[in-house]
Amino acid sequence: MSIDTLALVGAGLIGGSFALALKQVDAVRTVLGVGRNPARLTVARELGLIDRAVDWAEAGQADVILLALPVGETEAVLRQLAPHLKPGAIVTDAGSTKANVVAAAHAVLGARAADFVPGHPIAGSERSGPGAARADLYRGRRVVLTPQADTRADAVATVRALWEATGAQVEMLDATQHDRIFAAVSHLPHLAAFALVDDLAGRADSELFFRYAASGFRDFTRIAASSPEMWRDIALANRPALLAELDGYVAALQTLRQALNDEDAAALLAMFSRARGAREHWTMET
């Protein structure tokens, strides 16, 4: 699979890595960049992520357009693109939530929502921007597509083939199921990391805590270095599912607190053993 022109709305870690991977295997001839930050597009061009920066009108003439941006910006960007989309142009995204993105596509694109293929690459880094992009980011990683009943089958096939060209493994999920799963395994861990670091940072003697923090704290809180704006948008976009997962996590913490308060060694050991067993099983499967 190869295409003539790819347009990136967002030439940072996610979009830039997608472009680099496709260029590496000659799956795209020209990569265009469009967005509100000319300086970032200049850096992306200098790094070879895009071939040139363009306006919305030219971006809409690309064969495939990837929206690699905070999910809260999806509707506004689609409104910029919609008047310029050439017949047959495929629009896809890389957002961490899907139900809200699907709703935005239907609200803005109308009948042309059939050309929109919702997607989510399960790869990333706490780093961001064009300088973080790398061609191997998606190699061996999963990418989830959540096409709707009216999504064009050939559009799904094209997007799937492009992701596979990056070395990714593509799977399909229902958008609502996607959001429920990722509220638990991605969004909640980020909130937990942000909350712990924020709690310690707000203490009068915070410097003392951070001075003695070691590898366990570093590993657990690494994701708290992620973009605050991006995670604000994700949290709000997936609010119902995330609230449910927060309630479940708070209940688990309360159970843990009660066991600790009661000096219930058996309950603590049982919880820790179940958790270790589940994690070991997961790591063996991945």
GUZAFI-341795 format. One record per atom (N, C-alpha, C): residue in three letters; x, y, z negated. Coordinates in steps of 0.02 Angstrom, whole numbers, padded with zeros to 5 digits, always signed. Layout:
GUZAFI-341795
AlaXYZ
...
***
This chain:
GUZAFI-341795
Met+00042-00060+00000
Met+00000+00000+00000
Met+00044+00062+00000
Ser+00029+00108+00044
Ser+00063+00173+00044
Ser+00013+00226+00067
Ile+00024+00287+00043
Ile-00018+00342+00063
Ile+00026+00398+00089
Asp-00005+00443+00126
Asp+00034+00498+00154
Asp+00047+00551+00102
Thr-00007+00572+00066
Thr+00000+00629+00020
Thr-00034+00616-00047
Leu+00004+00629-00100
Leu-00021+00627-00168
Leu-00017+00697-00197
Ala-00070+00719-00231
Ala-00069+00782-00267
Ala-00073+00769-00341
Leu-00029+00801-00379
Leu-00029+00795-00451
Leu-00056+00859-00482
Val-00107+00852-00524
Val-00128+00907-00567
Val-00099+00890-00636
Gly-00041+00916-00649
Gly-00003+00898-00708
Gly+00057+00856-00689
Ala+00115+00889-00683
Ala+00176+00854-00661
Ala+00223+00844-00720
Gly+00196+00817-00774
Gly+00236+00804-00834
Gly+00254+00731-00839
Leu+00255+00705-00900
Leu+00275+00636-00912
Leu+00233+00587-00872
Ile+00167+00592-00877
Ile+00122+00543-00846
Ile+00120+00551-00770
Gly+00103+00611-00747
Gly+00099+00622-00675
Gly+00167+00616-00641
Gly+00218+00645-00673
Gly+00284+00643-00643
Gly+00312+00572-00638
Ser+00300+00532-00689
Ser+00323+00462-00687
Ser+00287+00422-00633
Phe+00223+00436-00624
Phe+00183+00404-00571
Phe+00214+00420-00503
Ala+00229+00484-00492
Ala+00257+00505-00428
Ala+00326+00475-00417
Leu+00369+00476-00468
Leu+00436+00448-00461
Leu+00434+00374-00444
Ala+00390+00337-00478
Ala+00384+00265-00466
Ala+00362+00251-00394
Leu+00313+00290-00370
Leu+00288+00279-00302
Leu+00341+00298-00250
Lys+00377+00352-00263
Lys+00431+00372-00217
Lys+00485+00318-00214
Gln+00499+00288-00270
Gln+00552+00238-00273
Gln+00538+00178-00229
Val+00474+00162-00219
Val+00456+00104-00178
Val+00425+00126-00111
Asp+00434+00189-00093
Asp+00408+00216-00030
Asp+00333+00207-00022
Ala+00297+00215-00077
Ala+00224+00208-00074
Ala+00189+00274-00062
Val+00227+00329-00059
Val+00199+00395-00043
Val+00250+00435-00004
Arg+00226+00474+00044
Arg+00272+00514+00084
Arg+00285+00582+00054
Thr+00230+00616+00033
Thr+00236+00684+00007
Thr+00197+00690-00058
Val+00227+00722-00107
Val+00194+00734-00171
Val+00188+00810-00181
Leu+00126+00831-00192
Leu+00111+00902-00203
Leu+00096+00913-00277
Gly+00111+00972-00300
Gly+00096+00990-00369
Gly+00053+01051-00373
Val+00003+01050-00416
Val-00042+01108-00424
Val-00057+01116-00498
Gly-00065+01177-00520
Gly-00080+01189-00590
Gly-00073+01262-00608
Arg-00082+01277-00672
Arg-00083+01346-00695
Arg-00015+01370-00720
Asn+00035+01326-00720
Asn+00101+01343-00746
Asn+00153+01340-00691
Pro+00165+01395-00656
Pro+00214+01395-00601
Pro+00284+01374-00623
Ala+00304+01394-00683
Ala+00371+01377-00707
Ala+00379+01302-00713
Arg+00328+01268-00739
Arg+00331+01196-00746
Arg+00333+01162-00677
Leu+00296+01188-00630
Leu+00297+01160-00562
Leu+00365+01170-00530
Thr+00397+01225-00545
Thr+00465+01237-00518
Thr+00513+01185-00545
Val+00509+01171-00610
Val+00552+01119-00640
Val+00537+01051-00609
Ala+00472+01036-00600
Ala+00453+00972-00570
Ala+00482+00964-00500
Arg+00482+01019-00462
Arg+00511+01016-00394
Arg+00587+01006-00398
Glu+00619+01042-00443
Glu+00692+01035-00450
Glu+00713+00965-00471
Leu+00670+00932-00509
Leu+00685+00864-00532
Leu+00664+00811-00482
Gly+00631+00831-00428
Gly+00610+00784-00376
Gly+00545+00749-00390
Leu+00507+00774-00439
Leu+00442+00743-00454
Leu+00391+00761-00400
Ile+00394+00823-00376
Ile+00350+00845-00322
Ile+00393+00873-00266
Asp+00365+00876-00207
Asp+00401+00904-00150
Asp+00389+00979-00142
Arg+00328+01000-00162
Arg+00315+01072-00162
Arg+00253+01087-00203
Ala+00250+01149-00228
Ala+00192+01173-00264
Ala+00142+01202-00215
Val+00078+01190-00227
Val+00026+01212-00180
Val-00032+01243-00219
Asp-00080+01271-00182
Asp-00141+01297-00215
Asp-00194+01242-00215
Trp-00252+01259-00244
Trp-00306+01209-00250
Trp-00331+01187-00181
Ala-00333+01233-00134
Ala-00358+01216-00067
Ala-00316+01162-00034
Glu-00250+01169-00038
Glu-00206+01120-00007
Glu-00206+01055-00047
Ala-00210+01060-00113
Ala-00212+00999-00154
Ala-00272+00956-00136
Gly-00328+00989-00120
Gly-00389+00953-00103
Gly-00385+00915-00038
Gln-00332+00927+00001
Gln-00323+00892+00064
Gln-00280+00830+00057
Ala-00257+00816-00002
Ala-00216+00756-00014
Ala-00259+00693-00008
Asp-00227+00637+00005
Asp-00263+00574+00009
Asp-00286+00551-00060
Val-00242+00560-00110
Val-00258+00542-00179
Val-00237+00599-00224
Ile-00279+00616-00272
Ile-00264+00670-00320
Ile-00268+00641-00389
Leu-00212+00646-00427
Leu-00209+00620-00495
Leu-00214+00677-00544
Leu-00263+00673-00588
Leu-00271+00722-00642
Leu-00234+00695-00703
Ala-00175+00723-00717
Ala-00134+00702-00773
Ala-00130+00760-00821
Leu-00184+00770-00859
Leu-00191+00830-00900
Leu-00233+00814-00962
Pro-00235+00859-01010
Pro-00278+00847-01068
Pro-00350+00836-01047
Val-00383+00787-01078
Val-00450+00768-01055
Val-00500+00826-01061
Gly-00487+00873-01106
Gly-00532+00930-01114
Gly-00532+00977-01055
Glu-00482+00970-01011
Glu-00477+01014-00952
Glu-00507+00982-00890
Thr-00531+00921-00894
Thr-00552+00884-00835
Thr-00607+00920-00796
Glu-00659+00941-00830
Glu-00715+00971-00794
Glu-00694+01036-00759
Ala-00656+01078-00793
Ala-00634+01141-00763
Ala-00591+01129-00702
Val-00547+01080-00705
Val-00504+01065-00648
Val-00544+01036-00590
Leu-00592+00993-00605
Leu-00634+00966-00551
Leu-00672+01022-00516
Arg-00693+01072-00553
Arg-00728+01129-00522
Arg-00682+01168-00475
Gln-00618+01171-00492
Gln-00570+01203-00448
Gln-00559+01163-00384
Leu-00558+01097-00390
Leu-00543+01053-00334
Leu-00603+01041-00288
Ala-00662+01035-00318
Ala-00721+01011-00282
Ala-00734+01044-00215
Pro-00729+01111-00209
Pro-00744+01143-00145
Pro-00694+01126-00090
His-00636+01099-00109
His-00582+01090-00061
His-00569+01017-00043
Leu-00605+00970-00073
Leu-00590+00900-00061
Leu-00607+00880+00011
Lys-00557+00851+00045
Lys-00570+00829+00113
Lys-00612+00765+00111
Pro-00647+00748+00165
Pro-00685+00686+00167
Pro-00640+00626+00153
Gly-00662+00583+00108
Gly-00623+00523+00093
Gly-00570+00531+00041
Ala-00556+00593+00019
Ala-00505+00603-00033
Ala-00526+00567-00097
Ile-00477+00535-00128
Ile-00489+00498-00190
Ile-00462+00538-00248
Val-00503+00546-00300
Val-00481+00579-00362
Val-00479+00527-00417
Thr-00426+00527-00454
Thr-00420+00482-00512
Thr-00389+00520-00570
Asp-00390+00490-00629
Asp-00362+00525-00686
Asp-00322+00477-00729
Ala-00289+00505-00781
Ala-00248+00465-00825
Ala-00264+00481-00898
Gly-00326+00500-00911
Gly-00346+00521-00978
Gly-00357+00463-01026
Ser-00349+00477-01091
Ser-00355+00426-01143
Ser-00427+00412-01163
Thr-00474+00452-01140
Thr-00545+00438-01151
Thr-00579+00435-01083
Lys-00633+00398-01079
Lys-00661+00387-01013
Lys-00734+00408-01006
Ala-00775+00398-01057
Ala-00846+00415-01050
Ala-00856+00489-01035
Asn-00819+00532-01069
Asn-00826+00604-01057
Asn-00799+00623-00989
Val-00747+00590-00966
Val-00718+00604-00900
Val-00767+00583-00845
Val-00798+00526-00854
Val-00848+00502-00806
Val-00906+00552-00803
Ala-00929+00575-00860
Ala-00984+00624-00862
Ala-00965+00688-00827
Ala-00903+00711-00836
Ala-00880+00772-00803
Ala-00879+00763-00728
Ala-00856+00705-00705
Ala-00852+00692-00633
Ala-00922+00693-00601
His-00970+00662-00634
His-01038+00662-00607
His-01069+00732-00609
Ala-01055+00770-00662
Ala-01083+00837-00667
Ala-01056+00884-00614
Val-00992+00877-00597
Val-00961+00924-00550
Val-00963+00899-00478
Leu-00950+00835-00468
Leu-00942+00809-00400
Leu-01007+00784-00369
Gly-01058+00772-00409
Gly-01121+00748-00381
Gly-01111+00682-00344
Ala-01133+00680-00281
Ala-01128+00619-00241
Ala-01055+00599-00231
Arg-01011+00648-00233
Arg-00940+00631-00222
Arg-00907+00602-00285
Ala-00945+00593-00337
Ala-00918+00556-00395
Ala-00901+00485-00374
Ala-00928+00462-00318
Ala-00911+00396-00292
Ala-00837+00392-00272
Asp-00806+00451-00262
Asp-00735+00454-00243
Asp-00689+00458-00305
Phe-00719+00459-00364
Phe-00681+00468-00426
Phe-00670+00401-00460
Val-00606+00384-00473
Val-00589+00321-00505
Val-00558+00336-00573
Pro-00595+00326-00627
Pro-00568+00341-00694
Pro-00513+00290-00712
Gly-00458+00316-00740
Gly-00403+00272-00758
Gly-00368+00293-00821
His-00330+00247-00849
His-00292+00261-00911
His-00231+00216-00913
Pro-00171+00243-00900
Pro-00110+00204-00907
Pro-00092+00197-00981
Ile-00080+00136-01003
Ile-00064+00124-01074
Ile+00012+00128-01081
Ala+00037+00187-01073
Ala+00108+00200-01078
Ala+00116+00274-01095
Gly+00171+00291-01126
Gly+00181+00360-01142
Gly+00241+00369-01187
Ser+00246+00427-01216
Ser+00301+00444-01260
Ser+00281+00505-01300
Glu+00316+00515-01357
Glu+00303+00577-01393
Glu+00333+00637-01356
Arg+00375+00625-01306
Arg+00403+00678-01265
Arg+00352+00696-01211
Ser+00357+00757-01186
Ser+00311+00780-01134
Ser+00348+00826-01086
Gly+00314+00845-01032
Gly+00344+00891-00984
Gly+00379+00854-00928
Pro+00397+00889-00875
Pro+00430+00858-00817
Pro+00495+00822-00835
Gly+00533+00849-00882
Gly+00596+00819-00900
Gly+00590+00751-00932
Ala+00531+00733-00956
Ala+00520+00668-00988
Ala+00502+00614-00938
Ala+00487+00632-00876
Ala+00464+00584-00826
Ala+00519+00535-00808
Arg+00499+00472-00797
Arg+00547+00422-00775
Arg+00511+00369-00733
Ala+00547+00342-00684
Ala+00517+00297-00635
Ala+00494+00231-00664
Asp+00523+00210-00720
Asp+00507+00144-00748
Asp+00456+00146-00804
Leu+00424+00203-00815
Leu+00378+00211-00871
Leu+00322+00159-00871
Tyr+00297+00141-00812
Tyr+00238+00097-00808
Tyr+00256+00024-00795
Arg+00320+00010-00786
Arg+00340-00058-00768
Arg+00322-00106-00825
Gly+00281-00156-00808
Gly+00260-00206-00858
Gly+00207-00182-00907
Arg+00181-00122-00897
Arg+00130-00095-00942
Arg+00060-00104-00911
Arg+00010-00099-00954
Arg-00059-00105-00930
Arg-00086-00037-00909
Val-00128-00038-00857
Val-00167+00019-00837
Val-00240-00003-00833
Val-00284+00034-00866
Val-00355+00016-00867
Val-00392+00062-00819
Leu-00433+00033-00776
Leu-00478+00071-00733
Leu-00549+00058-00757
Thr-00591+00110-00756
Thr-00660+00102-00779
Thr-00708+00127-00725
Pro-00708+00096-00666
Pro-00752+00119-00612
Pro-00825+00111-00631
Gln-00867+00154-00602
Gln-00938+00152-00613
Gln-00973+00112-00558
Ala-01037+00101-00566
Ala-01074+00062-00517
Ala-01072+00094-00448
Asp-01068+00161-00446
Asp-01069+00195-00381
Asp-00999+00213-00355
Thr-00947+00192-00389
Thr-00879+00207-00366
Thr-00864+00166-00303
Arg-00835+00199-00252
Arg-00818+00165-00190
Arg-00769+00109-00203
Ala-00784+00050-00177
Ala-00739-00008-00187
Ala-00671+00004-00156
Asp-00668+00037-00098
Asp-00603+00049-00067
Asp-00562+00100-00105
Ala-00596+00146-00139
Ala-00560+00195-00181
Ala-00529+00159-00241
Val-00566+00114-00272
Val-00539+00075-00328
Val-00480+00033-00304
Ala-00487+00002-00246
Ala-00433-00040-00220
Ala-00370+00001-00207
Thr-00377+00062-00182
Thr-00319+00104-00169
Thr-00285+00124-00233
Val-00324+00147-00282
Val-00294+00167-00346
Val-00261+00108-00380
Arg-00294+00051-00378
Arg-00265-00009-00408
Arg-00198-00025-00375
Ala-00195-00023-00309
Ala-00134-00040-00273
Ala-00078+00009-00289
Leu-00094+00072-00297
Leu-00043+00121-00314
Leu-00014+00108-00383
Trp-00057+00094-00431
Trp-00032+00079-00498
Trp+00010+00015-00497
Glu-00012-00034-00460
Glu+00027-00096-00456
Glu+00095-00084-00424
Ala+00098-00035-00378
Ala+00162-00018-00347
Ala+00211+00013-00397
Thr+00185+00041-00452
Thr+00229+00068-00504
Thr+00256+00013-00549
Gly+00231-00048-00541
Gly+00250-00104-00584
Gly+00201-00118-00640
Ala+00144-00084-00639
Ala+00095-00092-00692
Ala+00048-00151-00679
Gln+00018-00176-00733
Gln-00034-00227-00729
Gln-00101-00193-00738
Val-00144-00199-00689
Val-00208-00163-00689
Val-00265-00208-00713
Glu-00305-00180-00759
Glu-00364-00216-00784
Glu-00424-00170-00782
Met-00484-00199-00785
Met-00546-00162-00781
Met-00584-00167-00847
Leu-00613-00111-00868
Leu-00656-00110-00928
Leu-00715-00064-00916
Asp-00768-00075-00953
Asp-00823-00027-00956
Asp-00799+00034-00993
Ala-00821+00094-00972
Ala-00796+00156-01002
Ala-00810+00160-01077
Thr-00870+00141-01097
Thr-00887+00144-01168
Thr-00847+00094-01209
Gln-00837+00035-01182
Gln-00796-00015-01215
Gln-00724+00009-01221
His-00699+00040-01168
His-00632+00069-01169
His-00625+00118-01226
Asp-00672+00164-01233
Asp-00666+00216-01284
Asp-00670+00187-01355
Arg-00710+00134-01363
Arg-00715+00102-01429
Arg-00650+00068-01447
Ile-00620+00033-01399
Ile-00557-00002-01411
Ile-00500+00047-01427
Phe-00495+00099-01387
Phe-00438+00144-01396
Phe-00446+00192-01454
Ala-00508+00200-01477
Ala-00517+00237-01540
Ala-00482+00200-01596
Ala-00483+00133-01594
Ala-00454+00093-01647
Ala-00379+00084-01640
Val-00355+00069-01579
Val-00285+00049-01571
Val-00239+00106-01549
Ser-00266+00164-01532
Ser-00225+00220-01511
Ser-00242+00284-01547
His-00305+00304-01544
His-00324+00369-01571
His-00320+00371-01647
Leu-00345+00319-01681
Leu-00341+00316-01754
Leu-00269+00316-01780
Pro-00223+00276-01751
Pro-00154+00279-01774
Pro-00123+00349-01768
His-00139+00384-01714
His-00113+00452-01707
His-00140+00497-01763
Leu-00205+00492-01776
Leu-00233+00533-01830
Leu-00202+00516-01897
Ala-00190+00452-01910
Ala-00160+00432-01973
Ala-00089+00461-01979
Ala-00051+00459-01925
Ala+00017+00486-01927
Ala+00017+00561-01937
Phe-00027+00596-01900
Phe-00032+00669-01909
Phe-00051+00685-01981
Ala-00099+00649-02009
Ala-00124+00664-02076
Ala-00070+00654-02129
Leu-00031+00599-02123
Leu+00021+00586-02173
Leu+00075+00640-02170
Val+00099+00657-02110
Val+00151+00708-02105
Val+00126+00776-02129
Asp+00063+00791-02111
Asp+00035+00856-02132
Asp+00028+00858-02208
Asp+00008+00803-02238
Asp+00002+00800-02311
Asp+00069+00814-02345
Leu+00121+00780-02323
Leu+00187+00789-02353
Leu+00214+00859-02340
Ala+00203+00884-02279
Ala+00228+00950-02261
Ala+00196+01005-02302
Gly+00136+00993-02327
Gly+00100+01044-02365
Gly+00118+01047-02439
Arg+00160+01000-02461
Arg+00179+00999-02531
Arg+00235+01049-02545
Ala+00236+01075-02606
Ala+00285+01126-02624
Ala+00356+01099-02619
Asp+00364+01034-02632
Asp+00431+01004-02630
Asp+00438+00958-02568
Ser+00407+00978-02513
Ser+00407+00936-02453
Ser+00477+00919-02428
Glu+00523+00966-02433
Glu+00591+00954-02408
Glu+00623+00895-02443
Leu+00607+00886-02507
Leu+00635+00830-02544
Leu+00609+00764-02517
Phe+00545+00761-02500
Phe+00516+00700-02473
Phe+00547+00683-02405
Phe+00551+00733-02362
Phe+00579+00721-02295
Phe+00653+00703-02298
Arg+00688+00728-02348
Arg+00759+00713-02356
Arg+00770+00638-02366
Tyr+00726+00606-02403
Tyr+00735+00536-02419
Tyr+00694+00489-02374
Ala+00657+00516-02329
Ala+00618+00474-02283
Ala+00666+00436-02237
Ala+00654+00372-02227
Ala+00700+00331-02187
Ala+00663+00299-02128
Ser+00688+00242-02106
Ser+00664+00213-02043
Ser+00590+00195-02043
Gly+00564+00171-02100
Gly+00493+00153-02102
Gly+00449+00214-02090
Phe+00465+00268-02123
Phe+00428+00330-02113
Phe+00437+00356-02042
Arg+00498+00352-02016
Arg+00511+00375-01948
Arg+00471+00335-01897
Asp+00469+00268-01905
Asp+00432+00226-01858
Asp+00357+00240-01861
Phe+00331+00245-01922
Phe+00259+00255-01930
Phe+00236+00322-01904
Thr+00277+00373-01912
Thr+00256+00441-01895
Thr+00284+00467-01829
Arg+00318+00424-01791
Arg+00346+00446-01727
Arg+00294+00481-01683
Ile+00233+00453-01681
Ile+00182+00480-01637
Ile+00154+00547-01660
Ala+00171+00567-01721
Ala+00150+00634-01744
Ala+00189+00689-01709
Ala+00240+00670-01669
Ala+00277+00718-01630
Ala+00243+00731-01562
Ser+00187+00698-01550
Ser+00150+00707-01487
Ser+00116+00775-01483
Ser+00093+00792-01424
Ser+00062+00857-01412
Ser+00000+00868-01455
Pro+00000+00918-01499
Pro-00060+00932-01540
Pro-00121+00949-01498
Glu-00111+00987-01444
Glu-00168+01007-01402
Glu-00200+00946-01368
Met-00157+00901-01343
Met-00183+00842-01309
Met-00223+00799-01358
Trp-00196+00789-01419
Trp-00230+00746-01467
Trp-00291+00779-01497
Arg-00292+00845-01502
Arg-00354+00880-01521
Arg-00409+00863-01471
Asp-00393+00868-01406
Asp-00443+00855-01354
Asp-00466+00783-01355
Ile-00419+00736-01365
Ile-00437+00666-01367
Ile-00484+00651-01426
Ala-00466+00679-01484
Ala-00507+00667-01544
Ala-00578+00691-01534
Leu-00586+00751-01506
Leu-00653+00779-01496
Leu-00690+00742-01441
Ala-00654+00722-01389
Ala-00686+00687-01333
Ala-00713+00618-01354
Asn-00677+00585-01400
Asn-00697+00518-01420
Asn-00726+00519-01491
Arg-00758+00573-01509
Arg-00780+00585-01578
Arg-00823+00529-01607
Pro-00877+00506-01574
Pro-00919+00454-01606
Pro-00880+00390-01622
Ala-00843+00365-01573
Ala-00806+00303-01584
Ala-00751+00312-01636
Leu-00719+00370-01635
Leu-00664+00383-01682
Leu-00690+00392-01754
Leu-00748+00423-01761
Leu-00778+00429-01827
Leu-00794+00360-01856
Ala-00819+00316-01814
Ala-00834+00248-01838
Ala-00770+00212-01860
Glu-00717+00220-01821
Glu-00654+00188-01839
Glu-00624+00219-01902
Leu-00630+00284-01910
Leu-00606+00317-01971
Leu-00644+00291-02032
Asp-00709+00282-02026
Asp-00749+00256-02081
Asp-00724+00186-02101
Gly-00710+00144-02050
Gly-00686+00077-02064
Gly-00617+00078-02097
Tyr-00574+00123-02074
Tyr-00506+00128-02102
Tyr-00508+00154-02173
Val-00550+00205-02186
Val-00557+00231-02254
Val-00582+00177-02301
Ala-00629+00136-02277
Ala-00655+00081-02318
Ala-00599+00031-02334
Ala-00557+00017-02284
Ala-00501-00029-02296
Ala-00452+00000-02346
Leu-00439+00065-02342
Leu-00395+00098-02390
Leu-00425+00097-02460
Gln-00490+00106-02464
Gln-00524+00104-02529
Gln-00518+00034-02560
Thr-00525-00017-02518
Thr-00517-00086-02542
Thr-00446-00097-02568
Leu-00398-00071-02531
Leu-00328-00076-02551
Leu-00316-00038-02617
Arg-00345+00021-02622
Arg-00337+00061-02683
Arg-00367+00025-02744
Gln-00425-00006-02733
Gln-00458-00041-02788
Gln-00415-00100-02811
Ala-00387-00137-02763
Ala-00344-00194-02781
Ala-00283-00170-02820
Leu-00255-00114-02798
Leu-00197-00087-02832
Leu-00215-00063-02902
Asn-00271-00028-02907
Asn-00294-00003-02972
Asn-00307-00061-03021
Asp-00334-00116-02995
Asp-00350-00174-03037
Asp-00289-00220-03048
Glu-00232-00201-03019
Glu-00173-00244-03022
Glu-00188-00314-02997
Asp-00228-00316-02943
Asp-00250-00380-02914
Asp-00198-00404-02864
Ala-00148-00439-02888
Ala-00093-00461-02845
Ala-00117-00508-02790
Ala-00166-00550-02806
Ala-00191-00598-02756
Ala-00225-00561-02698
Ala-00265-00510-02713
Ala-00299-00472-02660
Ala-00248-00435-02617
Leu-00198-00406-02649
Leu-00146-00370-02610
Leu-00108-00419-02565
Leu-00089-00476-02593
Leu-00052-00525-02553
Leu-00095-00550-02495
Ala-00159-00561-02507
Ala-00203-00586-02454
Ala-00209-00535-02397
Met-00218-00471-02414
Met-00223-00420-02362
Met-00158-00414-02323
Phe-00102-00411-02359
Phe-00038-00403-02326
Phe-00022-00463-02281
Ser-00040-00522-02304
Ser-00026-00584-02266
Ser-00069-00586-02203
Arg-00133-00568-02209
Arg-00176-00567-02150
Arg-00149-00517-02099
Ala-00129-00459-02123
Ala-00104-00407-02078
Ala-00040-00429-02043
Arg+00006-00458-02082
Arg+00068-00481-02051
Arg+00055-00535-02000
Gly+00011-00583-02016
Gly-00004-00636-01969
Gly-00035-00610-01905
Ala-00081-00562-01912
Ala-00113-00533-01852
Ala-00062-00496-01809
Arg-00017-00459-01841
Arg+00032-00422-01802
Arg+00082-00469-01769
Glu+00103-00521-01803
Glu+00149-00569-01772
Glu+00117-00603-01712
His+00053-00620-01718
His+00018-00651-01662
His+00015-00603-01603
Trp+00000-00538-01618
Trp-00003-00488-01565
Trp+00064-00479-01530
Thr+00118-00475-01568
Thr+00184-00465-01538
Thr+00205-00524-01496
Met+00185-00584-01516
Met+00201-00644-01477
Met+00163-00645-01411
Glu+00103-00614-01410
Glu+00061-00615-01351
Glu+00079-00560-01301
Thr+00118-00511-01324
Thr+00134-00453-01281
Thr+00207-00452-01261
***
